Amino acid sequence: MDLLEALAIRPGFVKTRHQLMDIAYGDGVHVEDRTIDSHIKRPRRKFRRVDPRFTTIATLYGVGYKFVLPEA
């Protein structure tokens, strides 16, 4: 499972950086918190090239990230 899938599978629920690190690297591998930020930044940038108003991946500062479904 990749990070985007992990966020999208439960929209509205927050995934902490630690949870996302476990998903990306597995248990027992230590990476800096900012590494996850970089991994989140890349797909955001790609989506924003298509839609500059893209806000589906929300940052909850000091907590983690969540996938927010766009309103219809």
PQR file of N, CA, C, O and H, with PARSE charges and radii, in Angstrom:
ATOM      1  N   MET A   1       0.852  -1.169   0.000 -0.4000 1.5000
ATOM      2  CA  MET A   1       0.000   0.000   0.000 -0.0000 2.0000
ATOM      3  C   MET A   1       0.902   1.238   0.000  0.5500 1.7000
ATOM      4  O   MET A   1       1.883   1.303   0.741 -0.5500 1.4000
ATOM      5  N   ASP A   2       0.560   2.204  -0.831 -0.4000 1.5000
ATOM      6  CA  ASP A   2       1.342   3.443  -0.837 -0.0000 2.0000
ATOM      7  C   ASP A   2       0.657   4.499   0.025  0.5500 1.7000
ATOM      8  O   ASP A   2      -0.456   4.291   0.508 -0.5500 1.4000
ATOM      9  H   ASP A   2      -0.237   2.150  -1.433  0.4000 1.0000
ATOM     10  N   LEU A   3       1.324   5.621   0.213 -0.4000 1.5000
ATOM     11  CA  LEU A   3       0.815   6.650   1.119 -0.0000 2.0000
ATOM     12  C   LEU A   3      -0.512   7.231   0.653  0.5500 1.7000
ATOM     13  O   LEU A   3      -1.420   7.432   1.459 -0.5500 1.4000
ATOM     14  H   LEU A   3       2.228   5.789  -0.180  0.4000 1.0000
ATOM     15  N   LEU A   4      -0.627   7.498  -0.629 -0.4000 1.5000
ATOM     16  CA  LEU A   4      -1.869   8.072  -1.145 -0.0000 2.0000
ATOM     17  C   LEU A   4      -3.041   7.109  -0.938  0.5500 1.7000
ATOM     18  O   LEU A   4      -4.132   7.520  -0.540 -0.5500 1.4000
ATOM     19  H   LEU A   4       0.111   7.334  -1.283  0.4000 1.0000
ATOM     20  N   GLU A   5      -2.806   5.850  -1.207 -0.4000 1.5000
ATOM     21  CA  GLU A   5      -3.848   4.837  -0.992 -0.0000 2.0000
ATOM     22  C   GLU A   5      -4.216   4.746   0.495  0.5500 1.7000
ATOM     23  O   GLU A   5      -5.392   4.629   0.839 -0.5500 1.4000
ATOM     24  H   GLU A   5      -1.920   5.516  -1.530  0.4000 1.0000
ATOM     25  N   ALA A   6      -3.219   4.799   1.360 -0.4000 1.5000
ATOM     26  CA  ALA A   6      -3.464   4.724   2.804 -0.0000 2.0000
ATOM     27  C   ALA A   6      -4.338   5.876   3.278  0.5500 1.7000
ATOM     28  O   ALA A   6      -5.177   5.694   4.161 -0.5500 1.4000
ATOM     29  H   ALA A   6      -2.264   4.895   1.080  0.4000 1.0000
ATOM     30  N   LEU A   7      -4.153   7.050   2.708 -0.4000 1.5000
ATOM     31  CA  LEU A   7      -4.976   8.199   3.079 -0.0000 2.0000
ATOM     32  C   LEU A   7      -6.372   8.098   2.468  0.5500 1.7000
ATOM     33  O   LEU A   7      -7.367   8.392   3.130 -0.5500 1.4000
ATOM     34  H   LEU A   7      -3.471   7.199   1.991  0.4000 1.0000
ATOM     35  N   ALA A   8      -6.443   7.683   1.206 -0.4000 1.5000
ATOM     36  CA  ALA A   8      -7.713   7.660   0.475 -0.0000 2.0000
ATOM     37  C   ALA A   8      -8.650   6.551   0.943  0.5500 1.7000
ATOM     38  O   ALA A   8      -9.867   6.666   0.803 -0.5500 1.4000
ATOM     39  H   ALA A   8      -5.635   7.444   0.668  0.4000 1.0000
ATOM     40  N   ILE A   9      -8.097   5.499   1.488 -0.4000 1.5000
ATOM     41  CA  ILE A   9      -8.913   4.356   1.885 -0.0000 2.0000
ATOM     42  C   ILE A   9      -9.887   4.711   3.016  0.5500 1.7000
ATOM     43  O   ILE A   9     -10.944   4.093   3.142 -0.5500 1.4000
ATOM     44  H   ILE A   9      -7.108   5.406   1.601  0.4000 1.0000
ATOM     45  N   ARG A  10      -9.529   5.708   3.839 -0.4000 1.5000
ATOM     46  CA  ARG A  10     -10.409   6.165   4.931 -0.0000 2.0000
ATOM     47  C   ARG A  10     -10.465   7.684   4.918  0.5500 1.7000
ATOM     48  O   ARG A  10      -9.824   8.336   5.741 -0.5500 1.4000
ATOM     49  H   ARG A  10      -8.670   6.210   3.737  0.4000 1.0000
ATOM     50  N   PRO A  11     -11.224   8.247   3.994 -0.5600 1.5000
ATOM     51  CA  PRO A  11     -11.307   9.709   3.906  0.2800 2.0000
ATOM     52  C   PRO A  11     -11.801  10.325   5.213  0.5500 1.7000
ATOM     53  O   PRO A  11     -12.697   9.799   5.874 -0.5500 1.4000
ATOM     54  N   GLY A  12     -11.195  11.443   5.559 -0.4000 1.5000
ATOM     55  CA  GLY A  12     -11.597  12.157   6.764 -0.0000 2.0000
ATOM     56  C   GLY A  12     -10.880  11.721   8.031  0.5500 1.7000
ATOM     57  O   GLY A  12     -10.919  12.430   9.036 -0.5500 1.4000
ATOM     58  H   GLY A  12     -10.467  11.870   5.023  0.4000 1.0000
ATOM     59  N   PHE A  13     -10.227  10.566   7.999 -0.4000 1.5000
ATOM     60  CA  PHE A  13      -9.504  10.078   9.170 -0.0000 2.0000
ATOM     61  C   PHE A  13      -8.036  10.475   9.069  0.5500 1.7000
ATOM     62  O   PHE A  13      -7.422  10.353   8.008 -0.5500 1.4000
ATOM     63  H   PHE A  13     -10.195   9.990   7.182  0.4000 1.0000
ATOM     64  N   VAL A  14      -7.489  10.941  10.161 -0.4000 1.5000
ATOM     65  CA  VAL A  14      -6.106  11.414  10.192 -0.0000 2.0000
ATOM     66  C   VAL A  14      -5.147  10.239  10.316  0.5500 1.7000
ATOM     67  O   VAL A  14      -5.357   9.330  11.120 -0.5500 1.4000
ATOM     68  H   VAL A  14      -7.987  11.040  11.023  0.4000 1.0000
ATOM     69  N   LYS A  15      -4.093  10.270   9.512 -0.4000 1.5000
ATOM     70  CA  LYS A  15      -2.972   9.338   9.645 -0.0000 2.0000
ATOM     71  C   LYS A  15      -1.800  10.151  10.172  0.5500 1.7000
ATOM     72  O   LYS A  15      -1.433  11.171   9.588 -0.5500 1.4000
ATOM     73  H   LYS A  15      -3.922  11.007   8.859  0.4000 1.0000
ATOM     74  N   THR A  16      -1.218   9.706  11.263 -0.4000 1.5000
ATOM     75  CA  THR A  16      -0.065  10.412  11.815 -0.0000 2.0000
ATOM     76  C   THR A  16       1.163  10.151  10.944  0.5500 1.7000
ATOM     77  O   THR A  16       1.187   9.218  10.143 -0.5500 1.4000
ATOM     78  H   THR A  16      -1.516   8.878  11.737  0.4000 1.0000
ATOM     79  N   ARG A  17       2.164  10.982  11.115 -0.4000 1.5000
ATOM     80  CA  ARG A  17       3.411  10.757  10.377 -0.0000 2.0000
ATOM     81  C   ARG A  17       3.977   9.382  10.721  0.5500 1.7000
ATOM     82  O   ARG A  17       4.502   8.686   9.851 -0.5500 1.4000
ATOM     83  H   ARG A  17       2.145  11.740  11.766  0.4000 1.0000
ATOM     84  N   HIS A  18       3.871   8.997  11.974 -0.4000 1.5000
ATOM     85  CA  HIS A  18       4.389   7.690  12.390 -0.0000 2.0000
ATOM     86  C   HIS A  18       3.659   6.555  11.662  0.5500 1.7000
ATOM     87  O   HIS A  18       4.295   5.611  11.193 -0.5500 1.4000
ATOM     88  H   HIS A  18       3.445   9.562  12.681  0.4000 1.0000
ATOM     89  N   GLN A  19       2.342   6.643  11.567 -0.4000 1.5000
ATOM     90  CA  GLN A  19       1.577   5.619  10.842 -0.0000 2.0000
ATOM     91  C   GLN A  19       1.988   5.583   9.376  0.5500 1.7000
ATOM     92  O   GLN A  19       2.140   4.509   8.794 -0.5500 1.4000
ATOM     93  H   GLN A  19       1.825   7.410  11.948  0.4000 1.0000
ATOM     94  N   LEU A  20       2.166   6.752   8.785 -0.4000 1.5000
ATOM     95  CA  LEU A  20       2.559   6.808   7.376 -0.0000 2.0000
ATOM     96  C   LEU A  20       3.976   6.276   7.170  0.5500 1.7000
ATOM     97  O   LEU A  20       4.261   5.657   6.146 -0.5500 1.4000
ATOM     98  H   LEU A  20       2.042   7.624   9.257  0.4000 1.0000
ATOM     99  N   MET A  21       4.867   6.513   8.138 -0.4000 1.5000
ATOM    100  CA  MET A  21       6.223   5.956   8.048 -0.0000 2.0000
ATOM    101  C   MET A  21       6.174   4.435   8.063  0.5500 1.7000
ATOM    102  O   MET A  21       6.884   3.783   7.298 -0.5500 1.4000
ATOM    103  H   MET A  21       4.636   7.017   8.970  0.4000 1.0000
ATOM    104  N   ASP A  22       5.339   3.867   8.931 -0.4000 1.5000
ATOM    105  CA  ASP A  22       5.201   2.410   8.981 -0.0000 2.0000
ATOM    106  C   ASP A  22       4.675   1.862   7.662  0.5500 1.7000
ATOM    107  O   ASP A  22       5.118   0.807   7.207 -0.5500 1.4000
ATOM    108  H   ASP A  22       4.763   4.397   9.553  0.4000 1.0000
ATOM    109  N   ILE A  23       3.733   2.570   7.045 -0.4000 1.5000
ATOM    110  CA  ILE A  23       3.185   2.137   5.760 -0.0000 2.0000
ATOM    111  C   ILE A  23       4.256   2.203   4.674  0.5500 1.7000
ATOM    112  O   ILE A  23       4.392   1.280   3.871 -0.5500 1.4000
ATOM    113  H   ILE A  23       3.373   3.427   7.415  0.4000 1.0000
ATOM    114  N   ALA A  24       5.007   3.287   4.653 -0.4000 1.5000
ATOM    115  CA  ALA A  24       5.999   3.498   3.598 -0.0000 2.0000
ATOM    116  C   ALA A  24       7.244   2.632   3.769  0.5500 1.7000
ATOM    117  O   ALA A  24       7.800   2.143   2.785 -0.5500 1.4000
ATOM    118  H   ALA A  24       4.897   4.037   5.305  0.4000 1.0000
ATOM    119  N   TYR A  25       7.684   2.441   5.009 -0.4000 1.5000
ATOM    120  CA  TYR A  25       8.978   1.798   5.244 -0.0000 2.0000
ATOM    121  C   TYR A  25       8.910   0.518   6.056  0.5500 1.7000
ATOM    122  O   TYR A  25       9.900  -0.210   6.136 -0.5500 1.4000
ATOM    123  H   TYR A  25       7.233   2.838   5.808  0.4000 1.0000
ATOM    124  N   GLY A  26       7.771   0.228   6.656 -0.4000 1.5000
ATOM    125  CA  GLY A  26       7.663  -0.944   7.512 -0.0000 2.0000
ATOM    126  C   GLY A  26       8.098  -0.628   8.934  0.5500 1.7000
ATOM    127  O   GLY A  26       8.734   0.393   9.194 -0.5500 1.4000
ATOM    128  H   GLY A  26       6.967   0.819   6.590  0.4000 1.0000
ATOM    129  N   ASP A  27       7.745  -1.517   9.842 -0.4000 1.5000
ATOM    130  CA  ASP A  27       8.115  -1.329  11.247 -0.0000 2.0000
ATOM    131  C   ASP A  27       9.625  -1.425  11.414  0.5500 1.7000
ATOM    132  O   ASP A  27      10.300  -2.175  10.708 -0.5500 1.4000
ATOM    133  H   ASP A  27       7.228  -2.346   9.631  0.4000 1.0000
ATOM    134  N   GLY A  28      10.133  -0.661  12.353 -0.4000 1.5000
ATOM    135  CA  GLY A  28      11.546  -0.773  12.699 -0.0000 2.0000
ATOM    136  C   GLY A  28      12.491   0.073  11.879  0.5500 1.7000
ATOM    137  O   GLY A  28      13.679   0.136  12.196 -0.5500 1.4000
ATOM    138  H   GLY A  28       9.585  -0.052  12.927  0.4000 1.0000
ATOM    139  N   VAL A  29      12.010   0.727  10.837 -0.4000 1.5000
ATOM    140  CA  VAL A  29      12.871   1.594  10.029 -0.0000 2.0000
ATOM    141  C   VAL A  29      12.640   3.021  10.490  0.5500 1.7000
ATOM    142  O   VAL A  29      11.504   3.494  10.526 -0.5500 1.4000
ATOM    143  H   VAL A  29      11.045   0.676  10.580  0.4000 1.0000
ATOM    144  N   HIS A  30      13.719   3.704  10.843 -0.4000 1.5000
ATOM    145  CA  HIS A  30      13.598   5.081  11.327 -0.0000 2.0000
ATOM    146  C   HIS A  30      13.939   6.058  10.206  0.5500 1.7000
ATOM    147  O   HIS A  30      15.010   5.980   9.605 -0.5500 1.4000
ATOM    148  H   HIS A  30      14.642   3.319  10.814  0.4000 1.0000
ATOM    149  N   VAL A  31      13.030   6.962   9.937 -0.4000 1.5000
ATOM    150  CA  VAL A  31      13.284   8.076   9.016 -0.0000 2.0000
ATOM    151  C   VAL A  31      12.811   9.348   9.709  0.5500 1.7000
ATOM    152  O   VAL A  31      11.994   9.295  10.628 -0.5500 1.4000
ATOM    153  H   VAL A  31      12.159   7.025  10.425  0.4000 1.0000
ATOM    154  N   GLU A  32      13.315  10.464   9.276 -0.4000 1.5000
ATOM    155  CA  GLU A  32      12.911  11.742   9.845 -0.0000 2.0000
ATOM    156  C   GLU A  32      11.455  12.046   9.483  0.5500 1.7000
ATOM    157  O   GLU A  32      10.973  11.634   8.428 -0.5500 1.4000
ATOM    158  H   GLU A  32      13.979  10.507   8.530  0.4000 1.0000
ATOM    159  N   ASP A  33      10.765  12.764  10.358 -0.4000 1.5000
ATOM    160  CA  ASP A  33       9.376  13.152  10.098 -0.0000 2.0000
ATOM    161  C   ASP A  33       9.236  13.891   8.780  0.5500 1.7000
ATOM    162  O   ASP A  33       8.251  13.712   8.064 -0.5500 1.4000
ATOM    163  H   ASP A  33      11.157  13.099  11.215  0.4000 1.0000
ATOM    164  N   ARG A  34      10.205  14.708   8.463 -0.4000 1.5000
ATOM    165  CA  ARG A  34      10.138  15.528   7.252 -0.0000 2.0000
ATOM    166  C   ARG A  34      10.203  14.681   5.980  0.5500 1.7000
ATOM    167  O   ARG A  34       9.817  15.150   4.909 -0.5500 1.4000
ATOM    168  H   ARG A  34      11.005  14.853   9.045  0.4000 1.0000
ATOM    169  N   THR A  35      10.681  13.456   6.082 -0.4000 1.5000
ATOM    170  CA  THR A  35      10.705  12.561   4.920 -0.0000 2.0000
ATOM    171  C   THR A  35       9.285  12.307   4.436  0.5500 1.7000
ATOM    172  O   THR A  35       9.029  12.310   3.232 -0.5500 1.4000
ATOM    173  H   THR A  35      10.995  13.075   6.951  0.4000 1.0000
ATOM    174  N   ILE A  36       8.370  12.090   5.356 -0.4000 1.5000
ATOM    175  CA  ILE A  36       6.964  11.873   4.993 -0.0000 2.0000
ATOM    176  C   ILE A  36       6.402  13.124   4.335  0.5500 1.7000
ATOM    177  O   ILE A  36       5.643  13.031   3.370 -0.5500 1.4000
ATOM    178  H   ILE A  36       8.578  12.088   6.334  0.4000 1.0000
ATOM    179  N   ASP A  37       6.771  14.294   4.851 -0.4000 1.5000
ATOM    180  CA  ASP A  37       6.315  15.548   4.241 -0.0000 2.0000
ATOM    181  C   ASP A  37       6.723  15.610   2.776  0.5500 1.7000
ATOM    182  O   ASP A  37       5.942  16.041   1.927 -0.5500 1.4000
ATOM    183  H   ASP A  37       7.388  14.369   5.634  0.4000 1.0000
ATOM    184  N   SER A  38       7.943  15.182   2.479 -0.4000 1.5000
ATOM    185  CA  SER A  38       8.416  15.172   1.089 -0.0000 2.0000
ATOM    186  C   SER A  38       7.614  14.205   0.237  0.5500 1.7000
ATOM    187  O   SER A  38       7.288  14.497  -0.913 -0.5500 1.4000
ATOM    188  H   SER A  38       8.578  14.832   3.168  0.4000 1.0000
ATOM    189  N   HIS A  39       7.297  13.048   0.811 -0.4000 1.5000
ATOM    190  CA  HIS A  39       6.511  12.056   0.067 -0.0000 2.0000
ATOM    191  C   HIS A  39       5.089  12.548  -0.202  0.5500 1.7000
ATOM    192  O   HIS A  39       4.503  12.197  -1.226 -0.5500 1.4000
ATOM    193  H   HIS A  39       7.562  12.811   1.746  0.4000 1.0000
ATOM    194  N   ILE A  40       4.540  13.334   0.679 -0.4000 1.5000
ATOM    195  CA  ILE A  40       3.200  13.894   0.484 -0.0000 2.0000
ATOM    196  C   ILE A  40       3.251  15.052  -0.511  0.5500 1.7000
ATOM    197  O   ILE A  40       2.321  15.245  -1.294 -0.5500 1.4000
ATOM    198  H   ILE A  40       5.016  13.619   1.511  0.4000 1.0000
ATOM    199  N   LYS A  41       4.329  15.811  -0.478 -0.4000 1.5000
ATOM    200  CA  LYS A  41       4.455  16.984  -1.342 -0.0000 2.0000
ATOM    201  C   LYS A  41       4.457  16.608  -2.825  0.5500 1.7000
ATOM    202  O   LYS A  41       3.890  17.332  -3.642 -0.5500 1.4000
ATOM    203  H   LYS A  41       5.085  15.654   0.158  0.4000 1.0000
ATOM    204  N   ARG A  42       5.079  15.499  -3.178 -0.4000 1.5000
ATOM    205  CA  ARG A  42       5.181  15.111  -4.596 -0.0000 2.0000
ATOM    206  C   ARG A  42       3.826  14.877  -5.261  0.5500 1.7000
ATOM    207  O   ARG A  42       3.556  15.481  -6.299 -0.5500 1.4000
ATOM    208  H   ARG A  42       5.540  14.911  -2.514  0.4000 1.0000
ATOM    209  N   PRO A  43       2.956  14.015  -4.701 -0.5600 1.5000
ATOM    210  CA  PRO A  43       1.655  13.838  -5.373  0.2800 2.0000
ATOM    211  C   PRO A  43       0.807  15.107  -5.348  0.5500 1.7000
ATOM    212  O   PRO A  43       0.061  15.375  -6.290 -0.5500 1.4000
ATOM    213  N   ARG A  44       0.919  15.890  -4.272 -0.4000 1.5000
ATOM    214  CA  ARG A  44       0.187  17.166  -4.238 -0.0000 2.0000
ATOM    215  C   ARG A  44       0.599  18.045  -5.409  0.5500 1.7000
ATOM    216  O   ARG A  44      -0.250  18.633  -6.080 -0.5500 1.4000
ATOM    217  H   ARG A  44       1.525  15.673  -3.507  0.4000 1.0000
ATOM    218  N   ARG A  45       1.881  18.131  -5.649 -0.4000 1.5000
ATOM    219  CA  ARG A  45       2.395  18.963  -6.744 -0.0000 2.0000
ATOM    220  C   ARG A  45       1.857  18.470  -8.085  0.5500 1.7000
ATOM    221  O   ARG A  45       1.465  19.269  -8.935 -0.5500 1.4000
ATOM    222  H   ARG A  45       2.570  17.653  -5.104  0.4000 1.0000
ATOM    223  N   LYS A  46       1.840  17.151  -8.269 -0.4000 1.5000
ATOM    224  CA  LYS A  46       1.339  16.586  -9.526 -0.0000 2.0000
ATOM    225  C   LYS A  46      -0.146  16.879  -9.713  0.5500 1.7000
ATOM    226  O   LYS A  46      -0.574  17.255 -10.804 -0.5500 1.4000
ATOM    227  H   LYS A  46       2.158  16.502  -7.578  0.4000 1.0000
ATOM    228  N   PHE A  47      -0.931  16.708  -8.652 -0.4000 1.5000
ATOM    229  CA  PHE A  47      -2.359  17.006  -8.743 -0.0000 2.0000
ATOM    230  C   PHE A  47      -2.597  18.490  -9.003  0.5500 1.7000
ATOM    231  O   PHE A  47      -3.503  18.847  -9.756 -0.5500 1.4000
ATOM    232  H   PHE A  47      -0.583  16.402  -7.765  0.4000 1.0000
ATOM    233  N   ARG A  48      -1.801  19.349  -8.394 -0.4000 1.5000
ATOM    234  CA  ARG A  48      -1.992  20.797  -8.564 -0.0000 2.0000
ATOM    235  C   ARG A  48      -1.616  21.276  -9.959  0.5500 1.7000
ATOM    236  O   ARG A  48      -2.059  22.343 -10.383 -0.5500 1.4000
ATOM    237  H   ARG A  48      -1.065  19.059  -7.783  0.4000 1.0000
ATOM    238  N   ARG A  49      -0.807  20.506 -10.677 -0.4000 1.5000
ATOM    239  CA  ARG A  49      -0.536  20.855 -12.079 -0.0000 2.0000
ATOM    240  C   ARG A  49      -1.812  20.727 -12.903  0.5500 1.7000
ATOM    241  O   ARG A  49      -2.033  21.491 -13.843 -0.5500 1.4000
ATOM    242  H   ARG A  49      -0.446  19.639 -10.332  0.4000 1.0000
ATOM    243  N   VAL A  50      -2.642  19.765 -12.545 -0.4000 1.5000
ATOM    244  CA  VAL A  50      -3.903  19.530 -13.244 -0.0000 2.0000
ATOM    245  C   VAL A  50      -4.997  20.446 -12.703  0.5500 1.7000
ATOM    246  O   VAL A  50      -5.787  20.995 -13.471 -0.5500 1.4000
ATOM    247  H   VAL A  50      -2.462  19.145 -11.781  0.4000 1.0000
ATOM    248  N   ASP A  51      -5.044  20.612 -11.377 -0.4000 1.5000
ATOM    249  CA  ASP A  51      -6.057  21.447 -10.729 -0.0000 2.0000
ATOM    250  C   ASP A  51      -5.386  22.287  -9.643  0.5500 1.7000
ATOM    251  O   ASP A  51      -5.109  21.783  -8.554 -0.5500 1.4000
ATOM    252  H   ASP A  51      -4.402  20.167 -10.753  0.4000 1.0000
ATOM    253  N   PRO A  52      -5.124  23.552  -9.928 -0.5600 1.5000
ATOM    254  CA  PRO A  52      -4.438  24.411  -8.960  0.2800 2.0000
ATOM    255  C   PRO A  52      -5.181  24.559  -7.626  0.5500 1.7000
ATOM    256  O   PRO A  52      -4.590  24.986  -6.635 -0.5500 1.4000
ATOM    257  N   ARG A  53      -6.463  24.213  -7.597 -0.4000 1.5000
ATOM    258  CA  ARG A  53      -7.251  24.318  -6.364 -0.0000 2.0000
ATOM    259  C   ARG A  53      -7.271  23.014  -5.567  0.5500 1.7000
ATOM    260  O   ARG A  53      -8.039  22.887  -4.614 -0.5500 1.4000
ATOM    261  H   ARG A  53      -6.944  23.866  -8.403  0.4000 1.0000
ATOM    262  N   PHE A  54      -6.451  22.060  -5.940 -0.4000 1.5000
ATOM    263  CA  PHE A  54      -6.418  20.749  -5.283 -0.0000 2.0000
ATOM    264  C   PHE A  54      -6.121  20.894  -3.788  0.5500 1.7000
ATOM    265  O   PHE A  54      -5.092  21.448  -3.403 -0.5500 1.4000
ATOM    266  H   PHE A  54      -5.827  22.162  -6.714  0.4000 1.0000
ATOM    267  N   THR A  55      -7.027  20.393  -2.957 -0.4000 1.5000
ATOM    268  CA  THR A  55      -6.843  20.433  -1.498 -0.0000 2.0000
ATOM    269  C   THR A  55      -7.251  19.111  -0.853  0.5500 1.7000
ATOM    270  O   THR A  55      -7.572  19.071   0.335 -0.5500 1.4000
ATOM    271  H   THR A  55      -7.863  19.942  -3.269  0.4000 1.0000
ATOM    272  N   THR A  56      -7.240  18.050  -1.620 -0.4000 1.5000
ATOM    273  CA  THR A  56      -7.738  16.768  -1.142 -0.0000 2.0000
ATOM    274  C   THR A  56      -6.857  16.148  -0.062  0.5500 1.7000
ATOM    275  O   THR A  56      -7.363  15.423   0.796 -0.5500 1.4000
ATOM    276  H   THR A  56      -6.979  18.083  -2.585  0.4000 1.0000
ATOM    277  N   ILE A  57      -5.557  16.414  -0.084 -0.4000 1.5000
ATOM    278  CA  ILE A  57      -4.673  15.933   0.973 -0.0000 2.0000
ATOM    279  C   ILE A  57      -4.463  17.093   1.939  0.5500 1.7000
ATOM    280  O   ILE A  57      -3.761  18.055   1.627 -0.5500 1.4000
ATOM    281  H   ILE A  57      -5.147  17.002  -0.781  0.4000 1.0000
ATOM    282  N   ALA A  58      -5.072  16.992   3.105 -0.4000 1.5000
ATOM    283  CA  ALA A  58      -5.014  18.079   4.091 -0.0000 2.0000
ATOM    284  C   ALA A  58      -3.937  17.798   5.132  0.5500 1.7000
ATOM    285  O   ALA A  58      -3.757  16.662   5.571 -0.5500 1.4000
ATOM    286  H   ALA A  58      -5.643  16.210   3.358  0.4000 1.0000
ATOM    287  N   THR A  59      -3.228  18.848   5.518 -0.4000 1.5000
ATOM    288  CA  THR A  59      -2.237  18.765   6.584 -0.0000 2.0000
ATOM    289  C   THR A  59      -2.871  19.213   7.887  0.5500 1.7000
ATOM    290  O   THR A  59      -3.501  20.269   7.947 -0.5500 1.4000
ATOM    291  H   THR A  59      -3.375  19.771   5.162  0.4000 1.0000
ATOM    292  N   LEU A  60      -2.710  18.426   8.914 -0.4000 1.5000
ATOM    293  CA  LEU A  60      -3.110  18.825  10.262 -0.0000 2.0000
ATOM    294  C   LEU A  60      -1.803  19.023  11.015  0.5500 1.7000
ATOM    295  O   LEU A  60      -1.199  18.066  11.500 -0.5500 1.4000
ATOM    296  H   LEU A  60      -2.199  17.568   8.866  0.4000 1.0000
ATOM    297  N   TYR A  61      -1.378  20.263  11.107 -0.4000 1.5000
ATOM    298  CA  TYR A  61      -0.064  20.590  11.641 -0.0000 2.0000
ATOM    299  C   TYR A  61       0.146  19.999  13.027  0.5500 1.7000
ATOM    300  O   TYR A  61      -0.678  20.152  13.928 -0.5500 1.4000
ATOM    301  H   TYR A  61      -1.868  21.041  10.713  0.4000 1.0000
ATOM    302  N   GLY A  62       1.275  19.320  13.165 -0.4000 1.5000
ATOM    303  CA  GLY A  62       1.624  18.683  14.425 -0.0000 2.0000
ATOM    304  C   GLY A  62       0.943  17.347  14.649  0.5500 1.7000
ATOM    305  O   GLY A  62       1.189  16.683  15.656 -0.5500 1.4000
ATOM    306  H   GLY A  62       1.945  19.196  12.433  0.4000 1.0000
ATOM    307  N   VAL A  63       0.078  16.944  13.705 -0.4000 1.5000
ATOM    308  CA  VAL A  63      -0.673  15.698  13.861 -0.0000 2.0000
ATOM    309  C   VAL A  63      -0.367  14.735  12.721  0.5500 1.7000
ATOM    310  O   VAL A  63       0.157  13.646  12.956 -0.5500 1.4000
ATOM    311  H   VAL A  63      -0.122  17.484  12.887  0.4000 1.0000
ATOM    312  N   GLY A  64      -0.688  15.121  11.493 -0.4000 1.5000
ATOM    313  CA  GLY A  64      -0.484  14.248  10.346 -0.0000 2.0000
ATOM    314  C   GLY A  64      -1.239  14.747   9.135  0.5500 1.7000
ATOM    315  O   GLY A  64      -1.325  15.951   8.894 -0.5500 1.4000
ATOM    316  H   GLY A  64      -1.114  16.005  11.302  0.4000 1.0000
ATOM    317  N   TYR A  65      -1.789  13.807   8.369 -0.4000 1.5000
ATOM    318  CA  TYR A  65      -2.466  14.126   7.118 -0.0000 2.0000
ATOM    319  C   TYR A  65      -3.783  13.378   7.035  0.5500 1.7000
ATOM    320  O   TYR A  65      -3.972  12.342   7.672 -0.5500 1.4000
ATOM    321  H   TYR A  65      -1.719  12.829   8.564  0.4000 1.0000
ATOM    322  N   LYS A  66      -4.695  13.927   6.228 -0.4000 1.5000
ATOM    323  CA  LYS A  66      -5.937  13.209   5.953 -0.0000 2.0000
ATOM    324  C   LYS A  66      -6.366  13.495   4.520  0.5500 1.7000
ATOM    325  O   LYS A  66      -6.006  14.511   3.927 -0.5500 1.4000
ATOM    326  H   LYS A  66      -4.541  14.769   5.710  0.4000 1.0000
ATOM    327  N   PHE A  67      -7.141  12.569   3.992 -0.4000 1.5000
ATOM    328  CA  PHE A  67      -7.704  12.672   2.654 -0.0000 2.0000
ATOM    329  C   PHE A  67      -9.097  13.260   2.802  0.5500 1.7000
ATOM    330  O   PHE A  67      -9.927  12.715   3.530 -0.5500 1.4000
ATOM    331  H   PHE A  67      -7.433  11.743   4.474  0.4000 1.0000
ATOM    332  N   VAL A  68      -9.359  14.355   2.124 -0.4000 1.5000
ATOM    333  CA  VAL A  68     -10.646  15.044   2.221 -0.0000 2.0000
ATOM    334  C   VAL A  68     -11.356  14.917   0.881  0.5500 1.7000
ATOM    335  O   VAL A  68     -10.848  15.371  -0.144 -0.5500 1.4000
ATOM    336  H   VAL A  68      -8.685  14.797   1.532  0.4000 1.0000
ATOM    337  N   LEU A  69     -12.527  14.300   0.892 -0.4000 1.5000
ATOM    338  CA  LEU A  69     -13.287  14.170  -0.353 -0.0000 2.0000
ATOM    339  C   LEU A  69     -13.821  15.531  -0.772  0.5500 1.7000
ATOM    340  O   LEU A  69     -14.356  16.271   0.054 -0.5500 1.4000
ATOM    341  H   LEU A  69     -12.940  13.931   1.725  0.4000 1.0000
ATOM    342  N   PRO A  70     -13.679  15.867  -2.055 -0.5600 1.5000
ATOM    343  CA  PRO A  70     -14.229  17.142  -2.527  0.2800 2.0000
ATOM    344  C   PRO A  70     -15.750  17.134  -2.441  0.5500 1.7000
ATOM    345  O   PRO A  70     -16.392  16.103  -2.641 -0.5500 1.4000
ATOM    346  N   GLU A  71     -16.309  18.284  -2.145 -0.4000 1.5000
ATOM    347  CA  GLU A  71     -17.765  18.390  -2.099 -0.0000 2.0000
ATOM    348  C   GLU A  71     -18.322  18.386  -3.509  0.5500 1.7000
ATOM    349  O   GLU A  71     -17.703  18.913  -4.434 -0.5500 1.4000
ATOM    350  H   GLU A  71     -15.788  19.122  -1.983  0.4000 1.0000
ATOM    351  N   ALA A  72     -19.491  17.789  -3.669 -0.4000 1.5000
ATOM    352  CA  ALA A  72     -20.108  17.668  -4.998 -0.0000 2.0000
ATOM    353  C   ALA A  72     -20.628  18.980  -5.496  0.5500 1.7000
ATOM    354  O   ALA A  72     -21.176  19.049  -6.597 -0.5500 1.4000
ATOM    355  H   ALA A  72     -19.994  17.360  -2.919  0.4000 1.0000
TER
END
